[in-house]
């Protein structure tokens, strides 16, 4: 796997995100601008300028028309992908740590930080996926996290639920329309914050990464933990790969804990686990700081990782990746092929 | 408002109203009453004397004095023998010693000692008689002591019987706050036998034959064992730091750097005599202390006047002879004290004076010297140069205290004593300095203890500093590690050389001269770990941040032997090199089949955990464990098979190994089948679940009247917007072509 190294940021990466076709890659970092890249060759399409603080999060609508971003300057901003034009700014009392569009791009959720007397909240905004349209100022919904603040959140299938991961290691399920709390389940070690939450393609299950060195695969409907992936280092991010049944975990010794350790001990590697067997199958080295974010290409052809070292590494999977199968998987594929033939 | 000091006095304390007499403090008085110095500490009471008349008395006193003076000073005047009305003695006497310590010694050493054939002395402290024998303290009626009904104990060696019949070894792991004992399962997860949080406070230790697991606590030491891991013994040595067993598990030495302080209300196991002592020697069988010792002061000045830095603390301070009969302690620079067990009395009541003695060590096995018929235990010692006298290495036989061999050496700056495991050889590593004291060289002086007259052979002159030396257990080969620079506090440890030595081939059963076999230069290695069965050795780099190699060598390689080595009794082969980052410790299992290596959190916090290798250096397992502290294989007692039986097994090894290999193959294949089946099940479950979920969602979508794929609709709409006439435009097409591919192998 020959990676493409994107060195457009000057500070630590916070999130990388592919668009639906996997040809564009958006990245945010603590250096106040969002970059858009061509995923196949690493050429920069452009930047989105305007934020006045570290940018924590970015998401793109399913048609790659607009992107939303959340920043430490207490705003969520909406941009036109094509032109880089700022379409709308919503102000909040605290920093925005996570934004995500629902499956048809008509709603946007934002996770706000708990700070200065303000509790952490999850807000929902109605969006018109049209650069020309006037966006509403009103919040459609505000969920206040009284117990433990939400660190990450996302929309389930049919925008039915909002799922949030909390600082105390628990996961909550809220009604997507009313914002009522339905469940709160402790899935990760108590007190280990959940650092990432990413969906599978149809948004029926998701993966959480946590500082407790595990990632978990959880159903959206029942919040049932299906699988647990155990790593040897605190995790910052986890992604589910389409096409192949794998998950990618990224993490590493937190920057502040790394003192005299070399890259070897920092464990700055992307780890691939088999999604169903929960076994580690490989690692990809390269970063010289912890991995803050990983994203899988929705077309299943590659993945990207962003590190504390300020680089994004975009990898295209090679043949070995697609050919690799466990014996029992091959067995099943052969069986299916035989059935298809009949 | 809270009451201030002024108001408190007036309102809250009505002292006058309080009647102190009403309070009953008698229980407290009894508990805390100060034991006044009564001056009777030097007195002992001797019972069991013969009945004598006034005329016979002087004779008895004289006879008695001989005995009494062996432990202290007393005189005729200090013996008072009461007489009854019938003119005969009452068969007991009061004796005054010159000091309380002597009185205590008399109680310890003379109690139960025979006066003649008919009479046995009973010696007690006067204060004890008063304390325990005073009127009212003793019940007038005899109540027979309650004897607990016999309860069968668990078999202490049940651990030798592996329930799977595979002869696996056990080990203990201490990680986090939890101690667990496991069966070694090679590649697979070790099988847990017992796991207890907070089982120990500092570390765990096996007894030398594997019978007991020792846990160390602030209150003392506990021994655990048997199939159910119950507590077998408890030795209450407060603030104990270290523990050592005698080789046959009969005795235990505990040490604390804090002197024992016996509280006023007494101590469950120790007595007031042990107050201020640091070492306690215990009898494991009876669970009782035998004797305690205070820490020795290290001498302020060395032999040639220079002030030596005080040794941290010598451990083990008490060294045991191979058969538990003797224990000896070095009195730095003056003498060696040898104590006889089970009484812990000084052998012949004197220490062995050895001027300047620096170190000594017992032979690790009972050695049968050629031509010597009497029972003996050997220890070796060395004394440095004092004035014009040369340095000396000696071999002393106990109990005769004869120096059976000694060797004079000159220009010695240091010496280290290394016994071979069977006591057949003793290697003295002598560091010599030149006259100017500028250059150093090392010689190895090997005593062939079992041969007639104990011949000494000088092996080699080594220019470099020898930092490590190890004999092959039960064998006659050894490995040294040398370095050109002295090991100091340098950031990067200097390169080392590993050298192998073995005897030449000789006729018959004799062992030829020791010869240099091979030296491997430019290594980082600093530690040598021989297999307990000999032949295989691991040379490792431990406690090193840069390098962590483990080299596995075979000294009896069955392949081709180089021409140059044809007269030597070894064929060296490097079998494998492994790397365990941050390794701090290495230990062979007692059967010599596996090697455990671990990175302990006691030493550093990086990648703590363990690896298991087989004897060839093939890694079987690795497990990173947070806060991993300690690993210890459970030792095994010596085999019960006779020499002939062992020979028989070696002869039929092929037969046995065929059976074992078959068993292994079956087990592995059945395990593999289980894994595959489990995976098949997981895969099945997953796809079944997906099918159900996908169906459910499709239904839900249909109900809501939403399109099956919501995004496709959106994209269609967008496509229509971008290209209204419905034509698809290809903007850019990416082709990747491999022009040339070369592979380069870089060494």
Interface residues (C-beta under 8 A of the other chain):
Chain A: X20 X40 X41 X62 X63 X65 X103 X104 X105 X129 X157 X158 X202 X204 X205 X219 X226 X232 X245 X261 X264 X265 X276 X277 X326 X327 X328 X329 X331 X332
Chain B: X581 X606 X607 X624 X676 X679 X680 X682 X683 X686 X687 X689 X693 X694 X697 X700 X701 X704 X706 X710 X711 X714 X715 X718 X734
